Amino acid sequence: MVKGSKIITFANYFRKELSMVNPGRKTIWTAFITVSLLIIFLSFAPGFSGFGSNSSIEKELPDSAYTIKSFKLPDLVTFAGERMPLENFDTRESLEREILVSAYRHSSTILIIKRANRYLPVIEKILKKNDIPDDFKYLAAAESEYSNMISPAGATGFWQIMPKTGREDGMEINQVVDERYDVEKSTQFACDYFRKSYEKYGNWTLAAASYNGGRAGIDRQIEVQKQNNYYDLLLNEETARYIFRAVAYKLIISDPKRYGFNINKEDLYPVLDYYEVKVDTAVHDFSDFAGHFCTNYKLLKFLNPWLRKPYLTPRPGKEYIIKIPAEGMRNIENTESEYEFEDSK
């Protein structure tokens, strides 16, 4: 009764005020009064005592509801067989930062985990052939998220290669062909760089860091700081985070559930089945070329993103290997996941 009286009193007050308002403004005032009365009613009416609070909702949330938390780091973490000194607070916090950033950057990290199944077998084979530690495959996640990304500076592909650097290493980079988009050739480029850096620094962690910071940049900091250990060097932020970011991806890809990603094997992107055709003459129309092999231009370019035009004008004497979709490749029922999650250490 008291609550009702309050509402009636307020209503009488607003009606009195409304009678004094210029007729041209009565529409606005009427809307204002209606909303005000509704709010007052909801505030006092039975059953709305919790209006504006989510306390009752929180009580109903199941135990499996999404929660935000930190993650316990493994007791031992290595990169390329070299131990991370997690007893140092700065090393530990740097790794934790990248794990948290990656774990809560949901969509991007989910895509990285899914793509890893498709592309890591390709990268692993080339690393093994060149005697480069297997952990270097996670640098590609830090570089490009296992995609043919293009940076604002023009670095391109899985391994983010600049045009000048690629050409100096013998890659064909022009408007028709750009081998930075070829995952096999760009991975070979990266392996050549890693090997030279390892021969220079004598350890794989600095060799990996030099791919991001450049050998000249690493050399300069070693000279200034009189330290030759990655974990003891003060580097620019991107290079300082580089190894930790790669290791964070290593931990998450190897054991996604531990870091909150409920991804099953069937959720991963499958390895695609194809065969190869060698070409050493001009191709005037890749649409017709694709049709000859019972596929289409879209799928041909998906498997061969290094072909930048709908035609090919080859260099004299050079042979090109073009991937052709195997029969049924596009049908997901014909594909299966090959990459297995492994020990997170």
N, C-alpha and C positions, 0 to 999 in steps of 0.2 A: 504493500500500500504506500509505504514511504517512497519507494522507487518510482511508482507511478505518479505520485504527487510531484516529484522533482521534474519528471518529463513534462507534465502538464504545465508546471510553472515556467519552464524554459520555453515551451511552445507559445504560451501567452506573451512572453517577453518578445520573442521573435515576431509574432504577429503585430504587436504594437510598433516594433521598429519598422516592419515592412510597410505599415500604413503611412509612415513618414517619408518613405523613399520615393524619389522621382519615378514616375510610371515607366520611363524608358529603361530603368535599371532593375525593375521588378523581376524580370526573367532570371537574371544572374543571381539575385538575392534568393529567389525561390529555390534554385538549384543548390545554393550554398546551405540554406536552412535544411533542405531535405537530407543532404549528406551529413550535416552536423547531428541532426536528430537520429539518423541511423547509427552513427558511431556511439552516441550516448546510449541508445537502446541496447546495442550489443555489449556495451561495457557493463550495464546493470542487469541485463536479462539473465535468468537462470540458465545454466548450461554453457555460458560463455565466460565463466570466471577465469578460464585459462586462455582467453583470446590474446593472440600475439606471442604465446609461449610455445615452444616445441618440446616441453618436458614430457608430455604424455606420448608424443611420437617417439622420443628417445627410448622410453621404457618398452615400446613395442618392437624396437629394432632387434633382429635376430643376432645371435652370436657371430654369424658369418658375415655381418655387414661390413662394408668398407671402412677401414681404419687407417689413420696416418701414423706411422711409427718409424723409428730408426732401425738399423739393421746391425746385428753383431758381425763383426769382421771375422773371417777365418783366422786361426792362430798362425798359419803360414800362408803367405801369398808370394808367388814368384812371377817374374816376367822373363821369358826366354831362359829359364833355368837359373836366373839370378834373383836372390832373395830380396824382397822389399823390407827395409828396416822399420817395421811397424812399431818397434819400441820407441822410435822418435815421434814425439807428439805431432810435429809438423807433417811428417810422412803419413801418419795415421789419419790425421784430419783431412789431408789432401785426397786420400783415397776415399774416405767416407763422403766427402763432398761430391765426388763424381758418381759414387754409387747412389746417393740420394737424388742428385739431379737426374740421373738416368732412370732410376726406379719410378720417379714421379713425373717423368716426361712421357706419359703413357703411350700415346699413339705412335710417336717416333720410335720408341724402344720396342714396342710390339712389332712394328714393321721390320726393325733390324733383326729381331729374333726369327721372324718368318723368312726373311731373305737369306739369312745365314744358312739355312738348310739348302738353298738352291746354289749359292755361290761359294761357300767355304770349301766344298770338295774340289772345285776348280782351282782355288787359290792354294789350298794345301798341297796339291800335286806339284805346283810350280815351286813353292817354297822348298819342298823336299828335294826336288831335282837340283836346286841351287844350294842345298845345305844351309838354308836359313831356318832358324828356329820356328816351330809351328805357331808360337804365340804372335808372330808378326801378322798373322791373318786378322787379328783384332785391330790392328792399326787402320785397316781399310774401313772398319766401322767408325773409328774416330775421324777419319778423313772425309768419308762420304756417305756413311750409313748404308754401305753396300748398294750404291746407286750411282748412275752417271750424272753426278752433280756438277754444276758450274758455279764457281765462286765469283764474287764481284770483281776480283782481280783477273779472272780469266782462267784460273786453274780448273782443269776438267777431268772428269772420269772418276773411277773408283779410287785412284791414287792421286787425284788432284795435281795433275802435271801441267806446268806452264808451257805455252807454245815453244818458247825459245829453248827451254831445258829439254823438252822432248825431241826437238829437231837436232840438238847437239848430240843426242844419244842415238840418232839414226831413225827416229820415228817419222813416218809420213804424216804430215799435218797440213792440210790445205782445205779448200772449200768442197772438194769431192770426197776425199778420204781423210779421216782423222783417227789415227790409231790409238789415241788416248781413250777413246770409247771402247776399245777392244780389251776386255777384262784380262785375257791371257797375255797380250803384249804389254799392257800397262803394268801387270804384275811382274813380268820379266824386267821391265824398266826399274821397278821398285827394288827387286832383288839385286840388280847390279849396283844400285845405290847403297843398299844395306851392306853388301859385301865390302865395298870400298871403304865405307865408314867404319866397319868393324876392324879392318886392317889398320886403320888410322888410330882408333881409340882403344882397341883391345877389349872392349866389352859391348854386349848387345844393347844394353839400356841406352848408353850414349849414342850408339849407332842409330837406334830408333829415334831418339830425340833429335838427331841431326837432320832427319828427313823432314821434320817440321821447322826447326829453327835454322837449318842450313849449317854446313860445316864451318863456314867463316864466322857465323854468329856464335856457335859453340866454342870455337877456338878463341874468340875474343874474350868470352867470359871466363874460360879456363885461365887465360893469361892474366886477366885483371884480378880474379878472385883467388888464384893459386890453388884451385881445387879441380880434380878431374873425376869426381863422382857426381852423377846426375842428381842424387838426393841431397848433395851438399852445395849445389849451385843455385844462385838466385838468377832465374831466367825470366824472359818476358812471359806474361801470363799464359798465352796460348801454348808455348812450349813447356812451361812449368806444369800445365795441366795435362799435357799430351799423353804421357805414359800412364798416368792415373786414370785418364778417361778410357784408354785402351784396356787396362786391366779391369776396370769396372764393367766394361762390355764382356770381357772374358768371363768374369764371375756370373753375370746375369745370363748370358747366352748358355753357359754350361749348366746352370741350375736355376732356371727362371722362377720356379715355384718358391724357392727360398727368398726371392726378392719381390714376391707378390704377383707374379705373372702366371696365371692359371692357363697355360698353353699346352695343349696335347699334341702328340706327334702328327695327327691328321690335320692340325691347324696350320702346319708349316707349309711354305711354298715348295712344291715338288721340284726336283731336278728335271729339266726338260730334255726330251730325247730328240736327237737330231743326227744327221750325217753331213759330211763335208764334200764340197765340190771345188775343185781347183779351177781358177779362171786366170788367163794371162792375155786375154784380148778384150776389146771394148765391149761393154754391155750398154746398148742404146736405151733400153726400157726395162727397168726391173719389175714392172707389173707383168709384162709378157714373160720375162725370165722366171718369175715366181709361178705363173700359170703353167709353164712348161714342166715344173716339178710338182704340180697339183697342190699348190699352196697359194697364198695371196701376198700382196705387197706389205700389208700390216705385219704379218707374222715374220716375213723375211727381214724387215727392218728391226723387229723386236730382237731377233737373234743376232743381227749384224748392225748394231747402232753406229759403228764406225763408218758405214756407208752413208754419207751426208747428203747425197743427191739421188734422184731416181734413175741415175745412169752411172756408168763407171768409165773413166778414161785412165787406163792403167799406165804406170811408168814403164818405159821400155825395159824389157827383160825381167820384170817383176811378176811373180805369181801370187795371186790372192786366194785365200781360202774362205769360202762362203758357206755358212751353216744353213742347211735346209731342214725344215721340220720333218721329223719322221712321221709316218702314217699314224694318225690317232694322237699325236702329241698334244693337241689342243684339248682333248677330252680328259677331264680330270679323273675319270674312272680308270684311265690307262696310266696314271702317274702314281708314284708313291714317294714318301719321304725316305731319304737315305741317311741323313745326318743324325747321329745319336747325341743326346746330351751327355756330357762327360763330367768327370770329377772336377769340382769347382776350384781346386787348387792347381 
